[in-house]
Amino acid sequence: MDNIINKVNKLLVGCCLLVIAGNTVLAQEQRTLTLQQAIDLSLENSKELKVSGSKVKQALASLQEAKDNRLPDIDISGQYMRVNKPNVDFKLQGSGSEESGEGSGSEMPNVSQAMFGMATASLPIFAGGKITNGIASAKYLEKAAELDVERNKQEVIQNTIAAYYNLYKAQAAVKLVTENLNTSKQRVKDFANMEANGLVARNDLLKVQLQESNLELALLNAENNEKITNFNFDLMLGLDESTRLVLDTTGLSVKPQVKSLADWESLALDNRADFKALSSRQDAAHANVKVAKGSYYPSFAVSAGYVGINVPHALTVTNALNAGVGLSYNLASLYKAGAKVKQAKAQEEQLAWNQEQLKDGIRIDIHKAYQDYTQSLKKIQVYEKAVEQANENYRITKNKYDNSLATTTDLLDADVARLQAGIDYEYAKADAVVAYNKLYESAGVSVGE
C-alpha cells in the first residue's frame, strides 16, 4: 500500500522532459490545440530558427560580396594645395660660357596654388581563378546555411511533438488518478458504514483511508507536473503562460507500418539536411583550395583613367585620358602561397572525415529510432493486455472480497495495479507517436513521405 506514491510518482516524473521553475498559474485561459497548430506556432516563435535565418542572410551577403569582386574598381581622388613663392637661385654654367648677367635669366611664374584630380577604373579579367572559385565557395556555404535551417526546423518539429505528448501524458495521469481517487473515496464511505455496523475491522477501514491519502498526494504531484509541463509548452509556442491547453489526441490511435531498417538508412543518407549541408561545405572547401592555388598565377586587368591639373600661371592639363592593360605577378607567392594551399586542403580533408563521422552517426540515430519505435509498438500490445488483466484481476478480487475470500490488502493492491496499468498504457501510446515521428525526423523526411 505504501508503494503507491513511489509507483505513480515515478511514472509522472518520467513524462516531463522540460521542467523549469515556475509559479502556479491561478487563472488560465483554455485553448484547444491540435498537433499541427502546435508545430506551426513553434516554427513561428522558435528563436533558434530566427538565429538560423540570420545566418542565411549573412551567407547571402557573403555571396553578394564575392560576386562584387567581378565589378571594376573605381577610384576618384582630388587635391588642392596652397603654396608659397619659393626663393629659387639657379646657378647653372655651360661649357665655355660666361655667367649670366642679372637680367639674363627668365622670370619664374607666380604660383600660389595647385589643383589636380584623377579618376581610375580597373576591371579584373583574370585573377588565377580566385574570383570564380570564391563565388562558387560562397554559393556552397549559402546552400549549407539554408540546409541548416531545414534541419533545425525538423528538430523544432520533433521537440514540439515530444512536448505535445509529454503534456498529454501529464493530463492523462491527472485524469486516471482522479478517477481512481473518486473510487477510493466511495470505498472509504462504504467501509466507514460497514465498520460502524461491525461488518469490517477498524484496521481495514484504516487501510482504505491510507490509500485515499496516498492517492490525494499522487494527484497533487500529477496536477503540479501538468501545470509545469503546460507552462513550459506555452513558452515554447509563444502563448500566454496562463493558457491551459486542451489537446487533440486523435492521432494516438494511428499505428502505421514502417519500412525496413536498411530502407530507413538509405532514406536518411539521401534526405538528411545536415548531411547535405556538410557535403556543401566540403564543396566550398574544395573551391577554397582552388582560391588558394590562384596565388600561383598572375593577375590580368584592363584599366582606364582621367587626369586633370591646374596650376594657375604655370600649367593646365585637361582631357588627359588613358587606357591600357596590366599584368602583375607576385614572385613571392611561389614560396608563400604553399602554406595557404595546405591549410585549405587540410580543411577539405577534415570536412571529408566529418562527413564519414556524420554518416556513422546517422546510421546510429536511425537504428536507435527504429528499435525504439518497434519496441513502443510492442509495449502498446503488452500494456493493452496488462490493462485487460488488471481490470479482470480487480473484478475477480472484488468479487472474492465481497464473498470474504480475499483480504482488504488484496483488493487495494489490485486497485493500484489497475491504476498503474492504465497509466502505463496511456504513456505507451504517446511514446509510440513520438518514436514514430522521431524515426522520420532521423531520416530527414516528413511523416507520410
Disulfide bonds with the S-S distance in Angstrom:
none
